[in-house]
Amino acid sequence: MGDKDIVKDLNKIILPKLETLIKQHSKRANSTKFPRKSLYWAKKKAKQIVDPKGNLKYKAKAVYDNMRIEYGFEESLNTGNFAPWPHEVKKEAECLTYLGCAYLTAKELGLNPRLFNVFGVRDSLSVKDKDKLPMEHAFMDVDVRAKRRLIIDIQMSMIGYASHDKKKRIIRVDDNYYTGPTVRHYDNLIELTPEQYVKKIQFLRTPHGSMKILEEGQKIDRYEIGKYFSCNLFIKYFPENEELEAHVDLDIPLSANRLFVYKSRFDDKGKSLDERIKFAAYRESCWLQYKDRVDIGTYNLGTINQLWDIFKTVLVTKDSNASRHGNIGDNKLIDYLVSKGIGDDFSIRDKHTLEKIVDIDTVERSFDAMNDEIERQYAEISCQDDELFNYIIKSLAMYNKAKEKVIAAGEDYDGFVFTREERTKYVHEHIEMWEKLDNTSRESYFQFLKATADGKKTGSYYIKKSRMNSRKSNKKKRQTHKLYYLSIYHRKRYDMIADKQLFAKKNKEGSLPEHISALEEPDESEKYSAYKRIVFEYCVNSYQMRNELTLKEYKKCLESKFKDYKAYNYIEQNLGKFEEKFGKRGAGLFRGLLDISGELYVNKGNSLLYDAAEALKIIINS
């Protein structure tokens, strides 16, 4: 196509089309008011909250209790709309979007709400307790004609009268019904006008805004990943290296916390590049921030995929019930793989059995690639002398030595170092500790735990009660529930965890039983063997969460987002060149396309931006 044809198409087809679109959407894109549909939505929502006496506090509490919108980002990934208006929200939203829903409803009820964007938030139980990792958040307060305004922050389980110390940057809520007295520390607090909020949402609906939302990190509630353990799926974009990461943090009671990371970059067409899987450990976490994090290893996704394919092939054999192997943290899957000839150190232990199930050459190539990579990464990580890494490796190496010794001497307890009574006592000490610390627990909750432990049916009473109190739960309570479940119904799983952790505790205290107290420090080969076994466990765990970890369900939406984001950037960066070649009218229309991109863009991306960028490339280079 020659220059004349390009100019002809530009003037007759592309620019008129842009002009029409801009006329259709510029009013909404430049408005500082909520959409009319959102105002109608708020009126309908407010009518559901009826108070004949006009009690404002009742209305405020009703806004807290009856929004029926949960926190989450999965709905946005399914719709492609990362910053929906209130009327576009169905069941879940991230905190800023949720804030708009609560704000309009509260305004309709005459509560005079105020909007706040807060940075460096750390909620705790006292002024002194402010060691939590900070995060960004948004909330509101309302006027119920009392001495103090009432904070409504559903997603952080906070409602109550607020005392604000601006000098110390502290907000205190002493009468918080749901979690007890709470102190909110922050670094910066900004009050948003409704107009500022609207403009912020309009920006977040654009390709640039969508990336900003991902930069902040979002949580996708997929509780079935962990099943019996606390497990979260997060997604975050890092603009400095143009990488998207998915994080699954696995919090196993009594055990080290494990982190699984999927990393990917995207080309101009939105296709994934350079996909990797990273394994890590940490002590504490808060919203994609990790205290004392140490990397265990990083592997190319293709290498890990080969392993996953092998695991899958072995697990679909006729004598394998896949449902038995679905629980992350469960050693049953590893035990089954070992029974079929796969060593938990990436070796082939029973070639005769394994070759009946899977191509043995494929297994050998996969294991060789993993062993080469493991050796290289162990050399790099071990020389960093990280305290947590050394503790994990040394503890496992010492435990393996102790286990081998007691089994060889016939002094083991069904394959464990400690007796069942010792293991049970250790777990219940933690249960009692968490019960004491859990100041939000309700009697009905522990009645449910005791009924579950006794094997009784809990009926619909607790289900109804738990929904009423769902926001009253916290991490310590979930830990308590998991331990009851582990100790009563999954004894083998709990036994394995408790045996290892009890050994580590007694070894640190110097109180190991006499028959294993004289163990020598593990040598380098024993540490390396322990490291390989840990990597194998990570690989098996990652297989069990592979679809969630690699964002398989959301890939199409994310690829579309990155495709349009890169197109938006190209148009923005080359408007000057376009203006030099074709004048101000054409450049102005392309600039107008960027301005209305938020209105065009929200439904799983829009090919118009990409097509416009491709046309611009041809025009500029012609």
N, C-alpha and C positions, 0 to 999 in steps of 0.2 A: 504494500500500500504506500503510495507516494504522499508527500507533504500536503498537496492540494486535497487529496481524498481525506486525509486526517482532519484537516481544517474544516472541510465540508461536513464530515460526520460530527465534529465538535460543535459547529454552529447550528446544524439542523436537527441533531438528535440528542447529544449529551447535555448541552447547556439548557435547552428548553425543558428537558426532563428535570434537571436540577432546579430550575426556576419554579416549576410547578410544585415540587416536593417542599421547597423552602417556604412557599406561600402557605402550604397546607399545615406545616408543623412549626413554623417560627414563633407563632403566638404562644403556643404551649411551652416551647423550649425556652422562651425568654420571660415567662410569667414568674412572679414572685408569690403566687397564691397556690394553695393546694388544689388539685383537680376537683371539679364539681362532683364527680363520682365518689371521691373520697369523703367529701362533706356529707353526701347522702348516706354513705356507709356508716359514718360516725353517728348520724341521727338515728339510724336504725339500731345501732349497737347501744346507744344511750337509752332507747325506749325499753330495752330488755332489763335495764337497771331501774326498777320502780321503787320509790320511797315516798309514800303519801305524806309523811311528816316533814320532808325536805331536809333530812339530816345529812349535812355535808360529809361528815366523817364516814357515815354509812356508805355514801356514794363513792368516796375515795377508796374504801376497802373493797367495794364491789368492783371498781375498776381493776384493782389488784387481783381479785379472785376470779373474775368472769370474762377476761379477755379471750380465753380459749385459743391462744396462740403460743406455741412453744418456741424455745430458742432452737435454731438450727439453720444450716445452710444448704441442706439437701434439696429443698424445694427450689431454691434459686438455681442450683445446678441442673435440675430437671427442666425448668422453664427457660433458662438462659437470662432471666431477669434478676440481676444481682442487687438492685435497689428498687424494689417495688413500692408503689404508692399503697396506702392502707387498703384501698378497695381491690388491689391486685393480690393481696396476701390471702392464702388459703388456710394453712395450718401452722406454718412456722416462719420465723424471720430472724435475722441477726439483730443486734441490739439497737442500732440506729434506725432501722426500718420499723422495728417494734415500737420504738419511742414515738414515732409519728402516729401509730395506731392508738396508743395510750393517750397521747396529747390531745388529739381531736375528740376522743370520747370524753376526756376530762373537761375539755372546753365546752362541749355540748351540755355537760351536767352543771356548768356554772362554777367550776372549781378553780378558775384562774390559774392554769398550769404554767410553769416555767421550764424551759428546756436547757439541759446542761451537757456539754461535752467535757469529759475529764480525762486527764492523762496521768500516767504513773500511779494508777489506783492500787491500793493494798487494803483490803478489808480484813479486820482482825477483831479479837475479843477485848483488847485493851489498848491504851495509848502506847504502852511499852512494847507490845507485840506487833512489830511492824517489819519483820524480817521476810515477809512473803515477797515473791517476785512480782513486779509491777505489771500493769496492763492498761490498755485504753478502754474507755467505756462511755456510755451515754445513759442519762436518767432524767427524771423530772421531779419537781415538787409541786404541791398544790396548796391552796388556801382554804382551810376549813373553819375559818373565823376563830382560831385559837391563838395563844401567845406566840406559838412557833408554827412555821409551815410544815407540812407533812410530806416526807420523801416517799415516792412510789418508785421502786426499782425491782420489778418482778424478776428479772433475769439474774439478779444477785440476791434474791430472797430477802429484800429489805422493804419494810413499810413502818413508819413511825415518825414522831416529832423530832426535828433535827436541830442540833446546836452546832453552829458553824464558827470555828476559830480560824480566821483567814490568815493570821500571822503564822500560826503553827501548821497551817494547811491540813486541818483535821475537821471532819464532820462526824459528830457523835449522835447515834440513835440509841437512846437508853431503853426505850419501850418497844423494841422490835419484836413483834409477836412471833415471828417465824423462826428466827435464829438466836434470839436473846440479844443483849446489848452488843452493839457493833460500833467499831471505830473505823472510819474511812480515812486513810491517809492518801494524799495525792500530791502530785508535783505541779499541776496546772489545771485550773478550772475555768471554763469559758461558758458564759450564758449565751445561748443562741436565740435570736429573735425568730419568729415564725418564718419571716422572709429569708433569713440566713439559712434556716433549716431546709426550706424548699430549694434554694439554689444549691445547697450541698447535695441533696438527693438528685437534682438534675445533673450535676457533674458526675455523680457516681453511676449514673445510667449510661454514660458515654464509654467508649473503649478505654480511655485513660482512667476513668473512674472505676471501671470494673477491675483494672489492675491494682488500683489503690486499695480496693476492698480486699483483694487477695494478698496484698502486701501486709495488711494488718493481721492476716491469719484468720481463718474461719474454721469452726468446728462442725463436723458432720456427725450427727447422732446416729451411730450404728452399733447399738449395744450388743447385738448378736455376735459381733466379732469376738468379743472376749468371753461371752457366755457366763462362766463362773468367776471371772476376774474383771476388775475395773479396767476398761479398755476404751480409748478415745481415738477417733480419726480426725486429723486436722489437715488443712491445705493452706499453703503460703507461697507467695511469689517474692523472689529476691531480685530486684531490678539491677543491682550492681553487677551480677553475673548472668542476668536474664534466665534464671532457673526457677522452675516450679518444683515445690517439694510437697509430698504427702507424708504425714507423720502418724504412726500408730504407736502410742505409748501403752505398754502393757504393765500394769501394776499388780503383781502377784503377791498376796499376803505372805509375810515372813521371808520373802525372797527379794533378790535384787531387781530393781525396775529395769525393764528392757524397752529400747526404742528401735523402731523400724522405720527407715526413711526411703522413700522413692524419689529420685531426682530426675528431672527431664528438662531439656531445652526444646524450642520450637522454631521451625523454619518459617519463611515468609508465607507459606501456604497453610501454616498451622499444624504441620506434621511433627510428631515427636522425634527428637534427636538425642543421642548420647544418654540413653536411659541407664540408670544405675540404682543399686540397692545398697543402703548403708545400715550396718548394725551398730548399736551403741548401748551404753548403760548410764544410769544417772541416779542421784539420791532423791531429788525433789523436782517437781515440774509445775509450771503454771503457764498455760496458754502459749505453748511453743517456746518456752524458756526453761532451761534445764540447769539445775544446780549440780556442780561436780560431774558434768557429763564427760564421758570418755568413749572414744570410738573403738569399736571392736573390729571393724573391717568394712571395706567398700568393694563391691563387686559389680561387674558389668551385668546388666539385666539378661543378656543372652546367655551368660554362663550360669546364672541362677535359674533361668528358664529351663535349661537342660536338666538340672537337678529336679526341678518341680515336675517335669515330664516323667522322669524316672519314678519319683514318688507316686505320681498318679497312676502309672502303669502297674506298679506293684499293688497299689491299694484297690484296684478294680478287679483283682483276681477273684475267682468264684468263692473262695473261702474267706473273703474279706468283706465285712459289713462296714461300709464307709461311714455310717452314722456313729460307729464306735470311736472314730478317730477325729471327730469334729471340734474337740474342745482344746483351745490354745492353752498351753501349760500342762497338758496331759501327756504323761510319758508313754501312754498306751500305743500311740502311733510310732514312737521310736522303738518300743519293744517289738512291735509287729514288723517293722522294717528290718530290725536285727534278726528276727526269726526267719526272714526270707533271704538272709545272706548279706545284707548291707551292714557294714561296720559303722559305728557311730563316730569313727575317726576318718571317714572317707576312704575306707578300704573295702575289699570284697572278701568276706569271711567264709562264705559258702558258695563257691562258684557253681557247683552242681545244682543247687536249689535255685539260685538266682537266674541262671541262663534258661531255665524253663519258663520264666515269666517275662524277661526283658532281654533285649539284645545286649550281650555282655561287652561287645566292643564299644557300644555307646556309653555304657556305664564306666568303662575304663578310661575313655577319653574325657568324660565329664569329671571323674575323680582326679585324674592327672592334672587337669586345668585348675581345679579347686586347690589341690595340694600345693601346686606351684605358687598360686596367688596367696594362700594362707601363710606359706613360709616367708614370702616377701613382706607381707603386712605385719606378721608377728615381729619380724626383725625391726621394722620401723616403729611400731607401737611400744614394744617392750623397752626400747632404749630411751623413751620419754620419761620413764620412771614415774608414771602416774599412780597416785595412792590408791584410787578406787580400782583401777585395772589390776594392780599388783595384789590387792586384797581378794578380788574375785578369782584370779588365777591361782594364787597360793592356797586359798581356802578349798577350792575344788581339788587341787592336786593333793593336799593333805588329807582331805576326806576320802579320796580314792585309795590312798595308801592305807588309811585306817580300815576301810571297808575290806580291802583285799586281805589285810592282816587278820581281822576277826573271822572272816569266812574261812581262811586257810586253817586257823586254829580251832574252828568249830565253836567260836564264842560269839557268833552273830545271832541276831534275833530275826529269823525269817528273812535274811539278807540285809538287815539294817544294823547300824552300829549301836543304837539305843533301844531300850525296851518300848513296847507299845505304851505302857503306863507313863514313861518319861516323855515320850513324844506328845501324848495327849495332855499331860500336865503343862508342857511348854506352850501348846496352842491355847489352852484355856486361860493361862496367865495373860496372854495377849488379849483375849476376849474380854476379860475382866478389866484390863487396863483401858481398852477402848470404850467400854461401857461407862467408866468413871469420867473419861475425858469428854464423852458425848453429851453435852449439856442440853442438846435439842431433842433427845430421845423421848418418845411418848410411850406410855404404858402399853397401848395397843400394839405397838411395833414389837416390843419384846415378848408380849404374849404370843404374837405370830411366830417369832423365832423359836420359842419353847415348844409351841404346837408342832412346828415343822420338825424340830429335833426329835420329838416323840413319834413322828410319823403320822400325825393326825391330819385330816383334811381341814383346811382353814376356812373354806366356804366363801361366800360373797361378802361377808362382813368386813374382812380385812381388805379385800379388793377395793370396796367403797371407801374405807377409812384411809387406805394408802393413797388413793387419788386426792382426797382432801388434804392430806399431809405431804404430798409429793415434794413440795418445795421446802419442807422442813428437814429433809434428809441432807446429810453431808458425807464427806469422804470417809470419816471414821466410822459412821454408821454402816456404810456399804462394806467396809472392811470387816466389821463385826459379823454382818450377814454372810459374807463369803466364807469366813472361818467356820461358822456354824455349819454351813453347807458342806464345806470340805471335810470337816471332822466327822460329821455324821454319815454322809452319803457317799463320799468319795475318799475313803480311808487310804487307799493306795496313793492317790495323788497328794493328799495332805501328809501322809507318812513320809514320802520322798522329800517334800519341801522341809518338813519339820526336822527330819533326821539330819539333813545338811546344815540347816541353820542352827540347830542345837549343838552340832559339832563345832561350827565356827565360833559360837558364843563361848562354849567351854574351853576351846583351844585358846581364845583370846584371854580368858580369865585365868588360864593355867589350872583348870579344874577337870581335865579329862580323866576318865576311868584309868586305873593303874595299868591295865593290860594294853592300852594304846597311848599312854602318856609319854612314852619314850620314843616317839616317832621322830625320825630325822627330818630336817628341812628338805623340801623337794628340790631335786637338782633341775638343771635347765631342760633336760629331755622330758621330765615329768611335768614341768610347767607347760611345755609346748604341747604335750599330749592332752593336758587339761584344756588348753586354749582351743585345740582342734575339736574337742567334744562340745565346748561352748558354741563354737561356730556352727557345728552340726545342729545343735538344738535351735539356734537362731534360724537356720535354713528350714528346718521342719516347721517351726512356728510361722515363718513367713509364707510357707506353702499353704498353711491353713487360712491365711488372711490375704492370699495373693490377689484376688479380684478387688478387694477394698483398697489394699496398699497401692496397687498400680492404677487406681481410679478408673477401672475398666468401664463402669457404668456411666461415668461422667466425661469420658474422653472426647466424645463427639462435641459436646458443649464447649469444653475447654479449648479444643483445637479451633473451633469457630471463633472463640474470643480472642485467641492469640493471632489468628489470621487477620481479623479486623483491627486489632490493636497495632499490628505492624503496618497495615494499610493506612490507618489514621496518621501514624508517625511519618510515613513517607509523604503523604499529601501535605501535612503541616510543614515539613522541612523543605519542601520544594515549591511552595507557593510563589516565592520570589522569582524563581527561574521561569515558572509558568507565566507570571505577569509580564516578564521581559519579552517573552515570545508571542503571547496572544492578548495582552492588554489587561486592563483592570476589571472589565466585566467578567471575563472567564475566571480570573483569579478570585474575584469577589464571590462568585457562585460556588466555587470549590470551598472557599472559606465558610460560606453559608452551610454547605453540606456538613462540615465539621461541627458547626454550631447546633444543628438539629440531629446530630448522630445519636444522641441519647434517646430521642423519640423513635428513631428508625431501628435501633440496635438491640432493644431489650428482648426480643423473641428469638433466642438461640443464635444471636448474631444476624448480620444482614449482608448478603453478597454485594450490595451496592457499593459499599466502601472499598472492598477489594477490587471490584471491576473498575471503579473510578481511579484507584491507584495504578492499576495496570494500564489504563488508558493514558494516564498522566506520564507514565514511564515511556510509552511509545511516542507521545507528543514531544516530550523534552528531548528524547534521544534521536528524533527524526531529523 
